[in-house]
Amino acid sequence: MRIGVDLGGTKIEAIALAEDGNITARRRIATPARDGYDAIIAAIAELVRTVEREADCEGASVGVGTPGALSPATGLLRNANTVCLNERPLDRDLSRALGRPVRIANDANCFALSEASDGAAAGAEIVFGVILGTGVGGGVVVRGSVLNGRHGIAGEWGHTPLPWPRDDERPGRACYCGRHGCVETWCSGPALAEDHRARTGETLDGPTIAARADAGDAACEATLARYVDRLARSLAIVIDVIDPDVIVLGGGVGSIARLYRDVPAQLSSWVFSDVVTTRIVPPEHGDSSGVRGAAWLWPIGGAR
């Protein structure tokens, strides 16, 4: 039995995951971010103990998914949207609170691992998991293991530049990372909405734009076509570099059904190959993929 924890800015979720992939216990609480770092550590520890009692699995392994990532240089968390977590040794403090080792990974890595383990990409050798939400994240899984990279940033595709920019896409929108034209500034949910607003003056979210496009709205159809074009160019670079068997699209924008038809149709225009057979699929586990992937950070049979 494994415990998975999804540490988010507004909620913390924990599950007990059985060897067969069934969830035997699940609990969710609000993140006590206003109470500070120590309160979050205590809340996670208590949540884990509660799930353990319900699933009768005391001493189970614990994996945690977080929007940030541990720096390989300092061992401290960085880039978390819950800012009190940054520059803290989250894994060590949780290990101390729980009395056992704890594994921590970026939430996009957990998403990719979940879908590669027993989801939409199960059995694939190389999987790229994409979060198309408030931001744009990515995670790489190779032969069932998360690829972290030397600097712990493998899969950070959202902060690469939009490939083959058109004249009206230069120099690109400002990104919070300090650069312009990052994939995140074109392919996130807010970016899709902003592109539509800039062209039409109308404020709509991604799913609404897609629904109106399906109903024949010409302006929404044009917005969605621009988005598909940019996403196809961006994913083509990923395919050129790591050549994944499967790409899984998560996040709010990933729920737009048209992406799974229209993006693959455009990939051959950009990928450096005479044939493109990479599957692009929606997640099988939906919103549960992050917490399931956190649990899968500990494989069957112990450390890997």
C-alpha positions as CSV (number, residue, x, y, z in Angstrom):
1,M,0.0,0.0,0.0
2,R,1.2,3.5,-0.9
3,I,0.1,6.9,0.3
4,G,-0.1,9.7,-2.2
5,V,-0.4,13.4,-1.3
6,D,-1.3,16.2,-3.7
7,L,-0.2,19.5,-2.1
8,G,-2.0,22.3,-3.8
9,G,-2.4,26.0,-3.1
10,T,-6.0,25.6,-1.9
11,K,-6.3,22.0,-1.0
12,I,-4.3,19.0,0.1
13,E,-5.5,15.6,-0.9
14,A,-4.3,12.2,0.2
15,I,-5.1,8.7,-0.9
16,A,-4.1,5.1,0.0
17,L,-3.4,3.3,-3.3
18,A,-3.4,-0.5,-3.3
19,E,-1.0,-2.6,-5.4
20,D,-3.7,-3.2,-8.0
21,G,-4.3,0.6,-8.5
22,N,-7.5,0.8,-6.4
23,I,-7.9,3.7,-4.0
24,T,-8.9,2.3,-0.6
25,A,-9.1,5.6,1.3
26,R,-9.3,9.3,0.3
27,R,-9.3,12.5,2.3
28,R,-9.1,16.2,1.4
29,I,-8.6,19.3,3.5
30,A,-8.0,23.0,2.8
31,T,-4.3,24.1,2.6
32,P,-3.5,26.1,5.8
33,A,-1.3,28.5,3.7
34,R,-2.1,31.5,5.8
35,D,-0.9,29.7,8.9
36,G,2.5,29.2,7.5
37,Y,5.0,26.4,6.7
38,D,4.9,24.5,10.0
39,A,1.1,24.4,9.8
40,I,1.2,22.8,6.4
41,I,3.7,20.2,7.6
42,A,1.5,19.3,10.5
43,A,-1.6,19.2,8.3
44,I,0.0,16.8,5.8
45,A,1.3,14.5,8.6
46,E,-2.2,14.3,10.2
47,L,-3.8,13.7,6.9
48,V,-1.4,10.9,6.1
49,R,-2.1,9.3,9.5
50,T,-5.9,9.6,9.0
51,V,-5.7,7.8,5.6
52,E,-3.4,5.2,7.1
53,R,-6.0,4.4,9.8
54,E,-8.8,4.2,7.3
55,A,-6.9,1.9,4.9
56,D,-5.3,-0.1,7.7
57,C,-1.8,0.5,6.3
58,E,0.3,2.0,9.0
59,G,3.9,2.8,7.9
60,A,3.0,2.9,4.2
61,S,5.3,4.7,1.8
62,V,4.5,8.4,1.2
63,G,4.9,10.4,-2.0
64,V,4.1,14.0,-2.4
65,G,3.3,16.0,-5.5
66,T,3.8,19.8,-5.4
67,P,3.8,22.6,-7.9
68,G,7.4,23.4,-7.0
69,A,10.4,21.2,-7.2
70,L,13.4,20.4,-5.0
71,S,16.6,22.1,-6.1
72,P,19.4,19.5,-6.6
73,A,21.9,22.2,-5.5
74,T,20.3,23.1,-2.1
75,G,17.7,20.5,-1.5
76,L,15.2,23.2,-0.9
77,L,11.8,23.7,-2.6
78,R,11.5,26.4,-5.3
79,N,8.9,27.8,-7.6
80,A,5.9,26.7,-5.4
81,N,2.8,29.0,-5.7
82,T,2.4,28.6,-2.0
83,V,5.3,30.8,-1.3
84,C,5.9,29.8,2.3
85,L,7.1,26.5,1.0
86,N,9.9,28.0,-1.0
87,E,13.4,27.7,0.2
88,R,12.4,25.0,2.7
89,P,13.5,21.4,2.9
90,L,10.0,20.0,2.5
91,D,11.0,16.3,2.0
92,R,13.2,16.3,5.1
93,D,10.7,18.1,7.3
94,L,7.9,15.7,6.2
95,S,10.2,12.7,6.8
96,R,10.9,13.9,10.3
97,A,7.2,14.6,11.0
98,L,6.2,11.1,9.7
99,G,9.1,9.1,10.9
100,R,9.9,7.6,7.4
101,P,11.4,8.6,4.1
102,V,9.2,10.8,1.9
103,R,9.6,11.3,-1.9
104,I,8.6,14.6,-3.5
105,A,8.1,15.4,-7.2
106,N,6.7,18.2,-9.3
107,D,2.9,17.8,-9.9
108,A,3.4,17.5,-13.7
109,N,5.8,14.6,-13.1
110,C,3.3,13.0,-10.9
111,F,0.6,13.4,-13.5
112,A,2.8,11.8,-16.2
113,L,3.8,9.0,-13.8
114,S,0.2,8.2,-13.0
115,E,-0.9,8.0,-16.6
116,A,2.3,6.0,-17.5
117,S,1.7,3.5,-14.6
118,D,-1.9,2.5,-15.0
119,G,-3.6,5.2,-17.1
120,A,-3.9,6.3,-20.7
121,A,-0.2,5.7,-21.4
122,A,0.2,2.4,-19.5
123,G,2.9,0.2,-21.1
124,A,4.5,3.0,-23.2
125,E,8.2,3.3,-23.0
126,I,8.4,7.1,-23.2
127,V,5.6,9.3,-21.9
128,F,5.2,13.1,-21.9
129,G,2.6,14.4,-19.6
130,V,1.3,17.9,-20.2
131,I,-0.6,20.3,-17.9
132,L,-2.5,22.9,-19.8
133,G,-4.1,24.9,-17.0
134,T,-3.3,28.2,-15.3
135,G,0.2,27.5,-16.4
136,V,1.9,25.0,-18.7
137,G,3.9,22.2,-17.2
138,G,5.3,18.9,-18.4
139,G,6.8,15.7,-17.0
140,V,8.7,12.9,-18.7
141,V,8.5,9.2,-17.7
142,V,10.9,6.7,-19.2
143,R,10.3,3.0,-18.7
144,G,8.1,3.6,-15.7
145,S,10.4,6.1,-13.9
146,V,10.3,9.9,-13.7
147,L,13.1,11.6,-15.6
148,N,14.2,14.5,-13.3
149,G,17.4,15.6,-15.1
150,R,20.6,17.1,-13.8
151,H,18.9,20.3,-12.6
152,G,15.5,18.8,-11.7
153,I,13.8,20.6,-14.6
154,A,13.3,17.8,-17.2
155,G,9.9,18.5,-18.8
156,E,9.8,22.2,-18.1
157,W,8.6,22.7,-21.6
158,G,6.3,25.7,-20.7
159,H,9.4,27.9,-20.4
160,T,10.8,27.2,-23.8
161,P,10.1,29.7,-26.6
162,L,7.1,29.2,-28.9
163,P,8.7,27.5,-32.0
164,W,8.7,29.0,-35.4
165,P,7.0,32.3,-34.3
166,R,5.0,34.2,-36.9
167,D,5.4,37.9,-37.4
168,D,2.4,38.7,-35.1
169,E,3.8,36.5,-32.4
170,R,7.1,38.3,-32.0
171,P,8.6,39.2,-29.5
172,G,5.8,37.4,-27.6
173,R,4.0,38.1,-24.4
174,A,5.9,38.8,-21.2
175,C,6.2,35.7,-18.9
176,Y,6.6,35.8,-15.2
177,C,9.9,34.0,-15.6
178,G,11.3,37.3,-17.0
179,R,11.4,36.3,-20.7
180,H,9.0,36.9,-23.6
181,G,7.2,34.4,-25.8
182,C,7.3,31.3,-23.6
183,V,5.0,28.4,-24.5
184,E,3.1,29.1,-21.3
185,T,2.2,32.6,-22.5
186,W,0.5,31.0,-25.6
187,C,-0.8,27.6,-24.5
188,S,-2.1,28.1,-21.0
189,G,-5.8,28.5,-20.2
190,P,-5.5,32.2,-19.5
191,A,-3.4,32.7,-22.7
192,L,-6.2,31.1,-24.8
193,A,-8.7,33.4,-23.2
194,E,-6.5,36.4,-23.6
195,D,-5.9,35.7,-27.3
196,H,-9.6,35.6,-27.9
197,R,-10.2,38.8,-25.9
198,A,-7.4,40.6,-27.8
199,R,-9.0,39.7,-31.2
200,T,-12.7,40.1,-30.3
201,G,-13.0,42.1,-27.1
202,E,-15.0,39.2,-25.7
203,T,-13.9,37.4,-22.4
204,L,-14.5,33.7,-22.6
205,D,-12.7,30.7,-21.0
206,G,-11.3,27.9,-23.1
207,P,-14.1,25.3,-22.8
208,T,-16.6,28.0,-23.8
209,I,-14.5,29.0,-26.8
210,A,-14.4,25.4,-27.9
211,A,-18.1,24.9,-27.4
212,R,-18.9,28.0,-29.4
213,A,-16.5,26.9,-32.2
214,D,-18.3,23.6,-32.4
215,A,-21.6,25.4,-32.7
216,G,-20.3,27.4,-35.7
217,D,-19.1,30.7,-34.1
218,A,-16.5,32.0,-36.6
219,A,-14.5,34.1,-34.1
220,C,-14.2,31.2,-31.6
221,E,-13.3,28.9,-34.5
222,A,-10.5,31.2,-35.5
223,T,-9.2,31.5,-31.9
224,L,-9.2,27.7,-31.5
225,A,-7.4,27.3,-34.8
226,R,-4.7,29.6,-33.7
227,Y,-4.4,27.7,-30.4
228,V,-4.2,24.3,-32.1
229,D,-1.5,25.7,-34.5
230,R,0.6,26.9,-31.5
231,L,0.2,23.8,-29.5
232,A,1.1,21.6,-32.5
233,R,4.3,23.6,-33.1
234,S,5.2,23.4,-29.4
235,L,4.6,19.6,-29.1
236,A,6.6,19.0,-32.3
237,I,9.7,20.3,-30.5
238,V,9.1,17.8,-27.7
239,I,8.7,15.0,-30.2
240,D,11.9,16.0,-31.9
241,V,13.8,16.0,-28.7
242,I,12.5,13.0,-26.7
243,D,10.3,11.2,-29.3
244,P,7.6,10.0,-26.8
245,D,5.3,7.1,-27.6
246,V,2.4,8.9,-25.9
247,I,1.6,12.5,-25.0
248,V,-1.1,12.9,-22.4
249,L,-2.9,16.3,-22.1
250,G,-4.2,17.3,-18.7
251,G,-5.5,20.5,-17.1
252,G,-8.6,22.5,-18.0
253,V,-7.6,23.1,-21.6
254,G,-6.8,19.4,-22.0
255,S,-10.5,18.7,-21.7
256,I,-11.2,20.3,-25.1
257,A,-12.0,17.3,-27.4
258,R,-11.0,19.0,-30.6
259,L,-7.3,19.0,-29.6
260,Y,-7.2,15.2,-30.0
261,R,-8.3,15.4,-33.6
262,D,-6.8,18.7,-34.8
263,V,-3.3,18.7,-33.1
264,P,-2.2,15.3,-34.5
265,A,-3.3,16.3,-37.9
266,Q,-0.8,19.2,-37.9
267,L,2.2,17.5,-36.4
268,S,3.6,16.2,-39.6
269,S,4.1,19.8,-40.8
270,W,6.6,20.4,-38.0
271,V,8.1,17.1,-36.7
272,F,11.5,16.1,-38.2
273,S,10.3,12.7,-39.5
274,D,8.6,11.3,-42.5
275,V,5.9,9.8,-40.3
276,V,4.4,10.9,-37.0
277,T,2.6,8.1,-35.0
278,T,2.9,9.7,-31.5
279,R,-0.5,9.2,-29.7
280,I,-2.0,12.3,-28.1
281,V,-4.6,11.3,-25.6
282,P,-6.7,12.6,-22.6
283,P,-5.8,11.3,-19.1
284,E,-7.6,8.2,-17.9
285,H,-7.6,9.3,-14.3
286,G,-8.5,13.0,-14.8
287,D,-8.1,15.2,-11.7
288,S,-6.9,12.1,-9.7
289,S,-3.8,11.7,-11.7
290,G,-1.6,14.0,-9.6
291,V,-2.3,12.3,-6.3
292,R,-2.1,8.8,-7.9
293,G,1.3,9.7,-9.4
294,A,2.5,10.9,-6.0
295,A,1.7,7.4,-4.6
296,W,3.4,5.7,-7.6
297,L,6.7,7.5,-6.7
298,W,7.3,4.4,-4.6
299,P,7.4,1.4,-6.8
300,I,6.3,-2.1,-5.9
301,G,9.0,-3.9,-4.0
302,G,10.7,-0.8,-2.5
303,A,13.2,1.8,-3.7
304,R,14.1,2.2,-7.3
